[in-house]
Amino acid sequence: MNAEMNRLQIIFATACLIVLFAVRAEPAQAQSSTTKTAQNPSPELVGQLTKQLSITPKQAVGGAGALFGFAKNRLSAADFGKVAAAVPGMSGLLKAAPSTSSSTSGLSGLSGLAGSLPGGANGLASVAASFQKLGLSPDMVGKFVPVLTQFVQARGGTSPASLLGGALK
């Protein structure tokens, strides 16, 4: 019981530090941001996505935001903090993700694709719905994942990339 309490205290303290870091980093970023940066919160990542996948910057930002949002929901706060630290403009990416209803049953074509997506029907079907709102086919979800994972690995190392890859499976 005592060991469990210590573990919970460490997790809580780590989460608090991540929040503190995020809160302190955001104002500095906001002061230097321009309208273009607000539309493209992570220029390097968006550039890689648009070039490698032949998509628009808006689609790249929204798609990356949808996938990072999905990963955020599947990872602990501490683990997602490690991923977020490797991606400049993470909060802007998350905000750019198209909202989806909690049910994807009304979206045509998703029921057949859900089983073929990483995470199956329980996972990335909601991301596929976001992709459809962006004018991207649901199969593009699988094309985004390696680009995002490679970007996180290049900027943050193997550990955050492994966490992201695991969350997007």
Secondary structure as GFF3:
##gff-version 3
##sequence-region A 1 169
A	DSSP	alpha_helix	2	32	.	.	.	ID=ss1
A	DSSP	alpha_helix	35	39	.	.	.	ID=ss2
A	DSSP	alpha_helix	43	53	.	.	.	ID=ss3
A	DSSP	alpha_helix	57	74	.	.	.	ID=ss4
A	DSSP	alpha_helix	77	85	.	.	.	ID=ss5
A	DSSP	alpha_helix	90	96	.	.	.	ID=ss6
A	DSSP	alpha_helix	110	114	.	.	.	ID=ss7
A	DSSP	three_ten_helix	120	122	.	.	.	ID=ss8
A	DSSP	alpha_helix	125	133	.	.	.	ID=ss9
A	DSSP	alpha_helix	140	156	.	.	.	ID=ss10
A	DSSP	alpha_helix	158	167	.	.	.	ID=ss11
###
